[in-house]
């Protein structure tokens, strides 16, 4: 039997040996098809452990009907596609079988081989897409494995312990920490290490959705429920059904909508805007905020009952300045990532650069560290990053710059251009200030990039 991972395994179940061999020969013309023939249902069912992609099933077998075999195949593995091949053109039977999960119903005639060939080709394409999707899902799960979250400090180890507890339960999780500490990364790690890993993870940034549209975005709406509602819309809670919804910056939610969110969490059902029908949902909720929700409750900005409903398992993310040498570990990760994505030789940090990173408090936390490291990689002339340029003095200045969503090249050019304007286009002085080679600046000027 072929053992190629790209092989598309097909079972042919047909008691007419001549017809079985004819169909097998025709399909084997495709080298990607691995064909196995059976003359009865019993032998086919006993080999389902081999995970065929498709079963071409004769409807009238000596030991079972096609309907009986179809049911057993779907019970064993719902992903196996079943193509019924029958000597009788019975519309009612065909419709019933399709309702029960058959992919197609083909009548034996002179065109059968071609129809089967086309049907299997269509299934093959879908099969390939499903394999690719499964591969991508596996890669995502690997990416967010707890072991891939970088850090060895005592502060982050406590966080790891809480994350593991969260992944093993269905409890609501509330993540707090300064901006840029990686709250969404933690939320994804909890989801992809839980029993919901193969279901949707739906992130929602509360600050990015206009207040007037928030209810519709979260809970959906019916056609005509308000001006502009031209079609029915399924809300984000429904999209997250059986999976996880991540409500980032929950502290920014309008207090009037908080009551509706509380009802959804209590009843585990949503009502779309413009509808009285309740839609049941099964959603794991993770929330995050950089605000102190206790203070928000005291100040009347956040409902106390919703606060206790969301508190669940609290996870506090430490700021980067409290994580010691984790800064260097994360910096190395960003350097390696940059080199891989840009296909450049491996870069390392000099002792001077390492000490500078350790001495800086990073008010923008990991997000700021990434920006600093990527800039340093762009500016590096050799294989060693001799220095890093800490150009941000406050979290707000970092936020203002990052909000422009520049590319790294635009980001780099903007900095050099601003320094040239500030120092009257003195290239030598700017090169010294930014600790980069003057040839780098001259090259960018000659190419009209700055």
MOVENFEN-V922038 format. One record per run of one state. SS is the DSSP state (alpha for helix, beta for strand, coil for the rest). FROM is the first residue (numbers start at 0). LEN is the number of residues. Records with the same first field share a line. If there is no record, write none. Layout:
BEGIN
SS->FROM-LEN, FROM-LEN
END
This chain:
BEGIN
coil->0-7, 13-3, 27-5, 38-2, 46-1, 50-3, 58-1, 60-4, 76-4, 86-4, 99-4, 107-4, 143-2, 148-5, 167-5, 176-6, 192-8, 208-2, 221-11, 234-1, 239-4, 248-1, 252-2, 267-1, 271-1, 273-4, 280-3, 289-3, 298-5, 316-3, 322-3, 342-5, 349-1, 359-5, 379-4, 385-9, 402-5, 422-4, 434-3, 446-4
beta->7-6, 32-6, 53-5, 59-1, 64-1, 80-6, 103-4, 172-4, 200-5, 219-2, 232-2, 243-5, 268-3, 272-1, 277-3, 283-6, 311-5, 347-2, 383-2
alpha->16-11, 40-6, 47-3, 65-11, 90-9, 111-32, 145-3, 153-14, 182-10, 205-3, 210-9, 235-4, 249-3, 254-13, 292-6, 303-8, 319-3, 325-17, 350-9, 364-15, 394-8, 407-15, 426-8, 437-9
END
